Amino acid sequence: MKTVNATDVRHQFGTLMSSIKVDPVLIEKNGKPIAVMLSIEEFERLQELEDLWWGEQAKKAAEEGLLTEEETKTWLTERLNETSDY
């Protein structure tokens, strides 16, 4: 995967637009990865894979038994409390 720093993206945008048809481009800022440019075809393929994955997760959840509304609220509240502790 080609790597470009964020400043160079402005100067090489046209070239990068052509190259993402072949491979995604990693964009770095201060030497750290911050984004990836990729073709719309690759983006749509990844979206489709994600949709399939979530569908499988839903099937597994249904097979294992779903939480009631109250159990869901309790679970979400606990997760929110965990994140607010940071």
C-alpha positions, 0 to 999 in steps of 0.5 A: 500500500502506498503511503503519503503524508497529509501535506502531500495529498493536496499536491498529489491529489490527481495522481492519488485519485488514479492510483486508488483504482489499483490500491488503497493509499494510506495517509499519514500525519506526523508519521501516524496513519490517519486515513485511507483513500480507496476506490468506491468499488473497494468501499462498496465491497467492504460495506457488503462484507460488513453487512454480511458480518452483522447479519451473521451476528444477528443470526447468532444472537437469535440462536443464543436467545435475545435480551429482553428490553429491560436486559438491553437497557441494563446492558447499555447502561453498564457499557456507558458507565464503563466508558464514562469512567475514563 
